[in-house]
């Protein structure tokens, strides 16, 4: 068990590797007229056990400066978020079990290459031959340790790896010829690559003198929201694994440390652990919401239900921008982040920036819209503290006062399908409104067939509806969610629309915000889990209750 960082051969190349620049190596022999030649650099970076947030800071830094990333994209594609937009991605998923020379080949063109490796590249890793190939090709390299499954998966499963035991032993099942050597271990034994032979391993340990009552835990897909743990003993392991469907990647843990799971389990006890939650919004709109759902243990899946497009004729927006700059308006009211984006793009088209709002009062319908304005450099003067809607905005909008307001006109850049509620209310307050179509909303294309089947077949545990339009459009492009799917809505109007489409509303947010909606779903999930445990049952996700769903006993 060793890990570490390969030291560079000279101070010059070491400095180049650390700074991320392509190192310069003097040529061997007399060729090249004695001039130095530029070579690339390969960093073998441990990607960790599965949770993308366990990547080391050094690994993230190298990814941010990489020209090329060589990886199994299905397993580690999420880590590409640390890279530049123009990074070259080389997928080696189809080369599993073989020695890939692509990192070396890319480095020899002068590129800075990151080769993402499972876990820790110095810990039962398959990349040793790739490292050797770098050395043979005289390509500078670095080995960056990663978080190992031996400790991380156990910790995420609630098992203290070496708490109160005299020994912590990690073995690769494929390299063990005699299990009797490990039967006498008085501490924790962790087995890599042993799931296929888990039962023979257990029998071999018992035959060598290990008590058959010794606790065992087998954890699959550790540190991810697919994590699944079977707790057993050496004597009962065959029966408990029979219908569990455990497969690699997984680790086997043998020893009394497994007993700590009852009081230290935290990851699998999250309120929405493993819940597959449908978020019918674009990635740009749902980034924060999805992050919040992940913090509760859920697996969010964004499915756009609308597509935002420019207005059919731009003249109306052009006149509005001109009027905004020339002082035609007292207020500008934004009812969505898309409206902010539309105005911002028009500003950029005309070479304007946030300074054009000087002297204007700006209103935002809610937090998301206000955040979009702040990112633009504009601090809104009015954001309703109550309901985040047109009604909430009107409740706090001041009436027109000719003594205080030199101009009585309001600019409303909105969607083409916006309701008349805001205009009617502002008119009653004495304001004149220029209602301008800033963007059009059209129904998005249907999601891929597997997503549609999951929606209608009960493959999703919950769906979050953040507006009436998301209800109408999702049903229109993908069909109605299955009746086992938990329906969560942002407010009364969205609930009414959902019920009109025959959907049972299970959750409504306390306040009309996406964050409050996610929190309400987490509270619902926690109550469902507590109720199942109180009844002596195994907590199950909603999708596991549908007819024909595959059930696994914990």
C-alpha positions in Angstrom: 0.0 0.0 0.0 1.9 3.0 -1.2 1.1 6.3 -2.7 3.0 9.4 -3.4 4.1 12.0 -5.9 6.8 11.3 -8.5 9.7 13.7 -8.1 11.0 15.4 -11.2 14.4 14.5 -12.6 15.7 18.1 -12.6 14.9 21.3 -10.8 14.0 22.8 -14.1 11.5 20.2 -15.1 10.1 20.0 -11.5 9.4 23.8 -11.6 7.7 23.3 -15.0 5.5 20.5 -13.7 4.4 22.5 -10.6 3.6 25.6 -12.6 1.6 23.6 -15.1 3.8 24.7 -18.0 5.0 22.1 -20.5 8.5 21.1 -19.3 11.6 21.4 -21.5 13.9 18.4 -21.6 17.3 18.3 -23.2 17.4 15.8 -26.0 19.4 12.6 -25.7 22.2 12.1 -28.2 23.4 14.6 -30.7 20.2 14.9 -32.8 18.3 18.2 -33.1 21.4 20.4 -33.2 21.6 20.5 -29.4 18.4 22.5 -29.1 16.0 21.6 -26.3 12.7 20.0 -27.3 9.4 20.8 -25.8 7.6 17.8 -24.3 4.2 17.4 -22.5 3.4 16.4 -19.0 1.1 13.7 -17.5 -0.5 14.0 -14.1 -2.0 10.7 -12.8 -4.7 12.1 -10.6 -6.7 10.0 -8.1 -10.4 10.7 -8.8 -11.5 9.3 -5.5 -14.0 6.6 -4.7 -17.0 8.1 -6.5 -18.2 11.3 -4.8 -17.0 14.0 -7.1 -16.6 16.3 -4.1 -13.8 14.1 -2.7 -11.4 15.2 -5.5 -8.2 16.7 -3.9 -7.4 20.4 -4.4 -4.3 19.5 -6.3 -6.3 17.3 -8.6 -8.8 20.1 -9.3 -6.0 22.6 -9.9 -4.4 20.3 -12.5 -7.7 19.7 -14.2 -8.2 23.5 -14.5 -5.0 23.8 -16.5 -5.1 20.6 -18.5 -5.1 20.6 -22.3 -6.2 17.0 -22.4 -8.1 14.8 -19.9 -7.9 11.0 -20.3 -10.7 9.3 -18.3 -13.6 6.9 -18.2 -16.2 9.5 -18.9 -19.1 7.5 -17.7 -17.5 7.1 -14.2 -15.7 10.4 -13.9 -17.3 12.8 -16.4 -18.7 15.0 -13.6 -15.1 16.1 -12.8 -14.8 17.8 -16.1 -16.5 20.8 -14.5 -13.1 21.8 -13.2 -11.7 22.0 -16.8 -11.5 24.8 -19.3 -14.2 24.9 -22.0 -11.7 24.0 -24.7 -10.2 21.0 -23.0 -9.8 17.9 -25.1 -11.5 14.9 -23.6 -10.3 11.4 -24.4 -12.6 8.7 -23.2 -11.0 5.3 -22.4 -14.1 3.6 -21.0 -13.9 0.9 -23.7 -10.3 0.1 -22.8 -11.1 -1.1 -19.3 -8.7 -3.9 -18.3 -6.1 -2.9 -20.8 -3.1 -0.6 -20.7 -4.0 2.8 -22.3 -1.2 4.7 -23.9 -3.3 7.6 -24.9 -2.0 9.8 -22.0 1.6 9.3 -23.2 0.6 9.9 -26.9 -1.2 13.2 -26.0 1.8 14.3 -23.9 4.3 13.7 -26.7 2.4 16.4 -28.7 3.4 18.9 -26.0 0.0 18.8 -24.1 -0.6 19.0 -20.4 -2.5 15.8 -19.7 -4.5 14.7 -16.7 -5.1 11.0 -16.5 -8.0 10.4 -14.0 -7.6 7.2 -12.1 -10.0 5.3 -9.8 -9.5 6.0 -6.1 -5.8 6.5 -5.5 -3.4 5.7 -8.4 -0.8 4.3 -5.9 -3.3 2.0 -4.1 -4.2 -1.2 -6.0 -4.3 0.8 -9.2 -4.3 -0.4 -12.8 -2.2 2.5 -14.1 1.2 1.3 -13.0 2.0 0.3 -16.6 0.9 3.6 -17.9 3.2 5.4 -15.5 6.0 3.1 -16.6 5.2 4.0 -20.3 5.7 7.7 -19.4 9.1 7.0 -17.9 10.1 4.9 -20.9 9.0 7.7 -23.3 10.8 10.3 -21.3 7.6 12.2 -20.6 7.5 14.0 -17.2 4.8 12.9 -14.9 3.3 13.4 -11.5 1.3 11.1 -9.3 -1.4 12.8 -7.2 -2.9 10.6 -4.4 -6.6 10.3 -4.2 -9.1 9.5 -1.4 -9.2 5.7 -1.2 -12.3 3.6 -1.0 -10.7 1.7 1.9 -11.4 4.6 4.2 -14.0 6.8 2.3 -16.5 4.0 1.5 -16.4 2.7 5.1 -16.9 6.2 6.5 -19.8 6.9 4.2 -21.3 3.6 5.2 -21.1 4.6 8.9 -18.2 2.2 9.7 -15.2 3.6 11.6 -12.3 2.0 9.7 -9.8 1.8 12.5 -11.6 3.0 15.7 -10.5 1.0 18.7 -8.9 -1.8 16.8 -5.2 -2.8 16.7 -5.0 -3.3 12.9 -6.4 -2.0 9.7 -5.7 -4.4 6.8 -6.5 -3.8 3.1 -6.1 -6.6 0.5 -6.9 -7.1 -3.2 -8.9 -10.4 -3.5 -7.2 -11.2 -6.8 -3.8 -11.2 -5.1 -4.7 -13.4 -2.1 -3.8 -17.1 -2.4 -4.4 -18.1 1.2 -7.1 -16.5 3.3 -5.8 -18.2 6.5 -3.2 -15.5 6.7 -5.9 -12.9 7.2 -8.2 -15.0 9.4 -6.1 -14.2 12.5 -6.4 -10.4 12.0 -7.8 -8.9 15.2 -8.7 -5.6 13.4 -10.6 -4.5 10.4 -10.1 -6.4 7.1 -11.1 -4.6 3.9 -11.3 -6.5 0.6 -11.1 -4.9 -2.8 -12.4 -6.7 -6.0 -13.9 -9.6 -4.0 -17.7 -9.3 -4.5 -17.9 -12.2 -7.1 -16.1 -14.4 -4.6 -17.6 -12.9 -1.4 -19.2 -16.2 -0.2 -16.1 -18.4 -0.8 -13.9 -15.7 0.9 -16.3 -15.8 4.0 -16.2 -19.6 4.0 -12.4 -19.6 3.7 -12.0 -17.2 6.7 -14.3 -19.3 8.8 -12.5 -22.5 7.8 -9.2 -20.8 8.9 -10.6 -20.1 12.4 -12.5 -16.8 12.1 -15.8 -17.0 14.1 -18.8 -17.3 11.8 -20.5 -14.6 13.9 -17.9 -12.0 12.8 -19.8 -9.0 11.3 -19.5 -8.3 7.6 -20.6 -5.4 5.5 -20.6 -5.2 1.7 -21.0 -1.7 0.2 -21.7 -1.2 -3.5 -21.1 2.2 -5.3 -19.8 3.7 -2.1 -19.9 7.5 -1.6 -22.4 8.0 -4.4 -26.2 8.3 -4.2 -26.3 4.7 -5.5 -24.6 3.5 -2.4 -26.1 0.3 -1.0 -24.9 -1.7 2.0 -25.7 -5.3 3.1 -24.8 -6.0 6.7 -24.4 -9.6 7.7 -22.0 -12.1 9.3 -19.5 -14.6 7.9 -21.9 -17.4 8.5 -25.0 -15.7 7.0 -23.4 -13.9 4.1 -24.4 -16.4 1.5 -28.1 -16.1 2.4 -28.0 -12.3 2.8 -26.3 -11.7 -0.6 -28.5 -14.1 -2.5 -31.0 -11.6 -3.6 -29.1 -8.4 -3.0 -27.7 -7.9 -6.5 -24.4 -6.5 -5.3 -21.9 -5.9 -8.0 -18.6 -4.1 -8.4 -17.5 -1.5 -7.6 -17.8 -2.6 -4.0 -15.8 -3.3 -0.9 -16.1 -6.0 1.7 -15.5 -5.1 5.4 -14.9 -7.8 8.0 -14.6 -7.1 11.7 -16.2 -5.6 14.7 -15.9 -2.1 13.2 -19.0 -3.0 11.2 -21.0 -2.7 14.5 -20.4 1.1 14.5 -22.8 1.4 11.6 -25.8 1.5 13.9 -24.7 4.7 15.5 -22.5 6.3 12.8 -24.4 5.8 9.6 -25.1 9.3 8.2 -24.9 9.2 4.4 -27.6 6.6 3.7 -29.8 8.2 6.4 -30.2 11.5 4.5 -33.9 12.4 4.1 -33.9 11.8 0.3 -31.1 9.3 0.0 -31.2 7.7 -3.5 -34.4 9.5 -4.5 -34.5 10.2 -8.2 -36.1 13.6 -8.4 -37.3 15.1 -11.7 -36.6 18.8 -12.0 -38.5 20.2 -15.1 -36.3 23.2 -15.6 -33.1 23.9 -17.6 -29.7 23.3 -16.1 -29.2 27.1 -15.9 -32.4 27.6 -14.0 -32.0 24.6 -11.7 -28.3 24.6 -10.7 -28.9 25.8 -7.2 -32.0 23.6 -6.8 -30.2 20.5 -7.9 -27.3 21.2 -5.5 -29.7 21.6 -2.7 -31.4 18.3 -3.6 -28.0 16.5 -3.7 -27.3 17.8 -0.2 -30.4 15.8 0.9 -29.0 12.7 -0.8 -31.2 12.9 -3.9 -30.3 12.3 -7.5 -31.8 15.3 -9.5 -32.5 15.0 -13.2 -33.1 18.2 -15.1 -35.6 18.0 -17.9 -36.3 21.3 -19.8 -40.0 21.8 -20.5 -39.7 25.1 -22.2 -37.3 26.7 -24.6 -36.7 30.5 -24.5 -36.4 32.3 -27.8 -36.1 35.9 -28.9 -39.3 37.8 -29.8 -40.4 37.4 -33.4 -39.9 41.2 -34.0 -37.1 43.0 -32.2 -38.4 46.6 -32.8 -40.5 46.7 -29.5 -37.4 45.8 -27.4 -35.3 48.2 -29.3 -37.7 51.1 -28.5 -37.8 50.0 -24.9 -34.0 50.1 -24.5 -33.9 53.5 -26.1 -36.7 54.8 -23.8 -34.8 53.3 -20.8 -31.7 55.2 -21.7 -33.4 58.5 -22.5 -35.4 58.6 -19.2 -38.8 57.5 -20.4 -39.4 55.3 -17.3 -39.5 55.7 -13.5 -39.5 51.9 -12.9 -38.4 48.7 -14.6 -40.1 45.6 -13.2 -38.6 42.2 -13.9 -40.8 39.1 -13.4 -38.2 36.4 -14.3 -34.5 35.8 -14.6 -35.2 35.2 -18.3 -36.4 38.8 -18.6 -33.1 40.0 -17.0 -31.1 37.9 -19.4 -33.1 39.3 -22.4 -32.4 42.9 -21.3 -28.8 42.2 -20.6 -28.2 40.7 -24.1 -29.8 43.8 -25.6 -27.6 46.0 -23.5 -24.5 44.1 -24.8 -25.8 44.4 -28.3 -25.9 48.2 -27.9 -22.6 48.4 -26.0 -24.4 49.3 -22.7 -23.9 48.0 -19.2 -25.6 48.2 -15.8 -24.8 52.0 -15.5 -27.7 52.6 -17.9 -30.0 51.8 -14.9 -28.7 54.9 -13.0 -31.7 57.0 -11.8 -34.2 54.2 -12.4 -36.0 52.2 -9.8 -35.8 48.4 -10.3 -38.2 45.8 -9.0 -37.7 42.0 -9.0 -40.5 39.5 -8.4 -38.4 37.1 -6.3 -35.0 35.9 -5.1 -34.0 34.2 -8.4 -34.8 37.3 -10.4 -33.1 39.5 -7.9 -29.9 37.3 -8.0 -29.9 37.6 -11.8 -30.0 41.4 -11.5 -27.2 41.4 -8.9 -25.0 39.3 -11.2 -25.7 42.0 -13.8 -24.5 44.7 -11.4 -28.0 46.0 -10.5 -29.3 46.0 -6.9 -33.1 45.9 -7.0 -35.0 48.6 -5.1 -38.1 46.4 -4.5 -38.3 42.6 -3.9 -41.5 41.4 -2.2 -40.8 40.0 1.3 -44.1 38.0 1.1 -45.4 36.1 -1.8 -42.9 36.0 -4.8 -45.5 36.5 -7.5 -47.2 39.3 -9.4 -49.7 39.6 -6.5 -46.9 39.8 -4.0 -45.1 42.5 -6.0 -48.4 44.5 -6.3 -49.0 44.2 -2.6 -45.8 46.2 -1.9 -45.7 48.5 -5.0 -46.1 52.2 -4.1 -49.0 54.1 -5.7 -48.1 56.8 -8.2 -47.6 60.2 -6.5 -47.1 63.2 -8.8 -45.3 65.1 -6.1 -42.7 62.3 -5.6 -42.6 60.6 -9.0 -41.5 62.8 -11.9 -42.5 60.1 -14.4 -45.5 57.7 -14.1 -44.4 55.1 -16.6 -43.2 51.5 -15.9 -41.3 49.2 -18.2 -42.4 45.5 -18.1 -40.0 43.3 -20.1 -41.8 39.9 -20.0 -42.6 36.7 -21.7 -45.1 36.5 -24.5 -47.5 34.4 -22.4 -47.4 36.7 -19.3 -50.7 37.3 -17.5 -52.4 40.7 -17.2 -52.5 40.7 -13.4 -49.5 42.9 -12.9 -50.5 45.5 -15.6 -54.0 45.7 -14.2 -52.8 46.2 -10.6 -50.2 48.9 -11.6 -52.8 50.7 -13.6 -55.1 50.8 -10.6 -52.2 52.3 -8.6 -51.9 55.1 -11.2 -49.0 53.9 -13.3 -48.8 53.6 -17.0 -47.2 50.4 -18.3 -45.2 49.6 -21.4 -45.7 45.8 -21.6 -42.8 44.6 -23.9 -42.3 41.1 -25.1 -38.6 40.4 -24.1 -38.7 36.7 -25.0 -40.9 33.9 -26.2 -41.5 30.6 -24.4 -42.1 27.6 -26.5 -42.6 24.0 -25.5 -39.3 22.1 -25.4 -38.7 19.0 -27.4 -39.7 15.7 -25.7 -37.0 14.2 -23.4 -35.3 10.9 -24.5 -37.4 7.8 -24.5 -35.9 6.3 -21.2 -36.8 9.5 -19.4 -40.4 9.5 -20.7 -40.7 5.8 -19.7 -39.4 6.6 -16.2 -41.9 9.4 -15.8 -44.9 7.4 -16.8 -43.7 4.1 -15.3 -42.9 5.3 -11.8 -39.1 5.4 -12.2 -38.9 8.8 -10.5 -39.5 9.2 -6.8 -40.6 12.8 -7.0 -41.2 15.7 -9.3 -40.9 19.4 -8.4 -43.2 21.7 -10.2 -42.1 25.4 -9.9 -44.9 26.9 -12.0 -48.1 26.0 -13.8 -46.3 26.1 -17.1 -43.9 23.3 -16.0 -47.0 21.2 -15.2 -48.6 21.8 -18.6 -45.4 21.4 -20.6 -44.1 18.3 -18.8 -47.4 16.5 -19.3 -47.5 17.7 -22.9 -44.0 16.4 -23.9 -43.6 13.4 -21.6 -47.0 12.3 -20.2 -48.3 12.3 -16.6 -46.1 11.1 -13.8 -47.0 7.7 -12.3 -49.3 7.7 -9.3 -46.5 6.5 -7.0 -44.4 9.6 -7.8 -44.5 12.3 -5.1 -45.8 15.6 -6.6 -44.4 18.7 -5.0 -45.6 22.2 -6.1 -44.4 25.7 -5.4 -47.7 27.3 -4.6 -51.5 27.3 -4.8 -51.8 28.2 -8.5 -49.4 25.4 -9.5 -51.3 23.0 -7.3 -54.5 23.9 -9.0 -53.0 23.3 -12.4 -51.6 20.0 -11.3 -55.0 18.9 -10.0 -56.6 20.0 -13.3 -54.3 17.4 -15.0 -55.4 14.7 -12.6 -52.2 14.8 -10.4 -52.4 14.2 -6.7 -50.5 17.0 -4.9 -48.5 15.7 -2.0 -46.4 18.7 -1.0 -46.7 22.4 -1.3 -43.9 24.8 -0.3 -44.4 27.0 2.8 -43.2 30.0 0.7 -43.1 30.3 -3.1 -39.4 29.6 -3.8 -37.6 26.7 -5.3 -35.4 26.4 -2.2 -38.4 26.1 0.1 -39.9 23.5 -2.2 -36.8 21.4 -2.0 -36.7 21.7 1.8 -40.4 20.7 2.0 -39.6 17.6 -0.1 -36.7 16.7 2.3 -39.0 17.1 5.3 -41.6 14.8 3.6 -38.9 12.2 2.9 -37.6 12.4 6.5 -41.1 11.8 7.9 -41.7 8.9 5.5 -38.4 7.3 6.7 -39.1 7.8 10.3 -42.6 6.3 10.0 -41.2 3.2 8.3 -38.6 2.7 11.0 -41.1 3.3 13.8 -43.3 0.5 12.2 -40.3 -1.8 12.1 -40.2 -1.7 8.3 -37.3 -1.0 5.9 -37.6 2.5 4.5 -38.3 2.4 0.8 -38.3 5.1 -1.9 -41.7 5.8 -3.6 -40.4 4.2 -6.9 -39.7 0.9 -4.9 -43.4 0.7 -4.0 -44.7 0.3 -7.5 -45.8 -3.0 -8.8 -42.9 -5.0 -10.2 -40.3 -2.8 -8.6 -37.1 -4.7 -7.7 -36.8 -4.7 -3.9 -33.7 -5.3 -1.9 -33.7 -6.0 1.8 -31.3 -3.9 3.8 
